[in-house]
Structure formats: C-alpha cells, structure tokens
Amino acid sequence: MNQRTYLALAVMTLVACSGGGGSGGVSGTVEVDGSSTVVPITEAAAEDYGLETGGAVRVNVGVSGTGGGFKRFCAGETDISNASRPIVATEMELCRENGVEYVAFQVALDGLAVTVHRQNEFVDCLTVEELKRVWEPGSTVTRWSEVRAGWPAEPIKLYGAGTNSGTFDYFTEVINGEARASRPDYTASEDDNVLVQGVEGDPYSLGYFGFAYYWENRERLKIVPVDSGSGCVTPDDRTVRTGDYAPLSRPLFIYVKKSALARPEVEAFVRFYLENAETLVPQTGYIAMETSRYQEALAQLDQETGGV
C-alpha cells in the first residue's frame, strides 16, 4: 500500500487478533485515542492486521490530540494512547491517581513540516528565529514583508496545531522556547487534515503539522526548509534520523495500559504493531527506527506480558 486514507474523526477498523502474538478465537474491543500525528501509523497497523487475520476484534481509534488522549487514557477510558510527545508530569499524576500503570513504546520518528501554498515563489527557507518572531506570544508580525525584507506586504494566514495536540506542545517549546507559549490568532486544529486544507486554500498561508500529512499531500503543498544555524535543511529520512533537521525532529509513541496487556486482544494488536512498524511507518510518510529499536520494544513487551 503506497497511500492510505487517514480519518479526521473517530474511526472504527475491524481487525482480528488471532495472528501476531495472539491465538485463535480471540475477540473483544481495543480502545485507542490521542495524537492525530500517530493516527496514520496506528490505522495502518490496524488495517493490515485486519487484512491478515479477518475480523474478530474491534479497534476504535479516536483523534482527540495527544493531550486529549492522555486525559482519557489516565482516566482509564482507553487501552492505548497515541502520543507525539512524552507524557508530562501532570498527566503522570492523573494516571497515578486513577491507578493506571502504563508502558511506552517508541514507534517512529517525525519531522514537523513547515509548509506554504504550492504556488508561493518567495519563501525558500525560514530560520528558527523567523519562525519564532511569527509564532511567539505577543507577535506583531502580520505580513510577509515583516518576516523578511523584500517579501510581499501580504497578510500571513497562519495554520497550526490545536492546544490539545502534542505537536503544539513540541513546536512551541523548540521554536518559542516554552511549551504551550504561542500567539493565539491563528487557525488551530487537532486534525492535521484541516490544517492541510487551510494552507492549500490560502495563497499567503504558513502552517505546521506532522510530516506524513505533508507527504500525503505533497502535490498540493510546498514544504519549507528550516535553518537552525547550519543552513537550510528539508525533512527527509536521513535528516530526521540523524537529527540534522533541527529542532523539528521528534519521536512518536504509543502508551499502553499494563492492565489492558493482560487481555489477549490488546497484547496481540500491540505485538503485531511492533513487529510490522518498520515496514508500515515508511508507508505512512514517517521515519522508521533502526531494526534493533523495534527488537528492543518487542523484548520490552515480552517482559511485560511474560511472552517468549
């Protein structure tokens, strides 16, 4: 599969958990929510597992953003939480209060894509400092000419991650210097597809979102290289894996509730996910980790479940 359709709202995919690490006759429901960035990978795993095994377990996948997903996860409402950043202290405390123990598995690498309209001919690179002047709290930048001399005096239409998104947390921390510190006057959404449509529709747009959403829509958008001090760098397999695409390269995770791993349908799905992530991740536009990293994750799963 070279392309996939990524759902913007909560979706339902039928998968059978009799393969992978499961056994025949397994049935039940797996509840997943969280990051829209990670959704394409989780959906790909669910889709391929369904094709391979036939349809005995229902996997419900929501896209409420990393923060929204952790709220549900730490309240005990979901089995797996997709996350585009590590869990933070307040979320850890909420999990502790509700007796939710978990294990985290890194599944991929991502390079946040900075994008403009496909026909934009003047933006060929943006520095981290320029991005900061545009996006920082209290920014008075409203026109492209205020970003760099010689650019047109046209209003910038901004599109970026919503406040429940891990992408919002990460971007604001590495660009503005403080997580969740951002100008508020932009079109915000936890659904990256909404941001793609916004950037595509505005000739003087500027937006940021997960690389997979750019890659899926690369014929409709223009990606902008970012200069963090060592020259303009475009996100791709090499620059994200090596960290040369700084500071917008980041890890992606799934968090799994330990008590849920005791259920065969959850363990089987997670095992299939980790066994096949190295193949599935590139298909969704993200960067796969080294083989050894997935082997380590499977060993960690075995330790949690008593697997062999």
C-alpha positions, 0 to 999 in steps of 0.5 A: 500500500503506497497511500492510505486514507487517514480519518479526521474523526473517530474511526472504527477498523475491524481487525482480528487478533488471532495472528501476531502474538495472539491465538485463535478465537480471540475477540473483544474491543481495543480502545485507542485515542490521542495524537492525530500525528500517530493516527496514520501509523496506528490505522495502518497497523490496524488495517493490515492486521485486519487484512491478515487475520479477518475480523474478530476484534474491534479497534476504535481509534479516536483523534482527540490530540495527544493531550486529549488522549492522555486525559482519557487514557489516565482516566482509564477510558482507553487501552492505548494512547497515541502520543507525539510527545512524552507524557508530562508530569501532570498527566503522570499524576492523573494516571497515578491517581486513577491507578493506571500503570502504563508502558511506552513504546517508541514507534517512529520518528517525525519531522514537523513540516513547515509548509506554504501554498504550492504556488508561493515563489518567495519563501525558500527557507525560514530560520528558527528565529523567523519562525519564532518572531511569527509564532511567539506570544505577543507577535506583531508580525502580520505580513510577509514583508515583516518576516523578511525584507523584500517579501510581499506586504501580504497578510500571513494566514497562519495554520497550526496545531490545536492546544490539545495536540502534542505537536503544539506542545513540541513546536512551541517549546523548540521554536518559542522556547516554552511549551504551550507559549504561542500567539493565539490568532491563528487557525488551530486544529487537532486534525492535521487534515484541516490544517492541510486544507487551510494552507492549500486554500490560502495563497499567503498561508504558513502552517505546521503539522506532522510530516506524513500529512505533508507527504500525503499531500505533497502535490498540493503543498510546498514544504519549507526548509528550516535553518537552525544555524547550519543552513537550510535543511528539508525533512527527509529520512536521513535528516530526521534520523540523524537529527540534522533537521533541527529542532523539528525532529521528534519521536512518536509513541504509543502508551499502553495500559499494563492492565489492558496487556493482560487481555489477549486482544490488546497484547496481540494488536500491540505485538503485531504493531511492533513487529510490522512498524518498520515496514508500515511507518515508511508507508505512512510518510514517517521515519522508521527506527533502526531494526534493533529499536523495534527488537528492543520494544518487542523484548520490552513487551515480552517482559511485560506480558511474560511472552517468549 
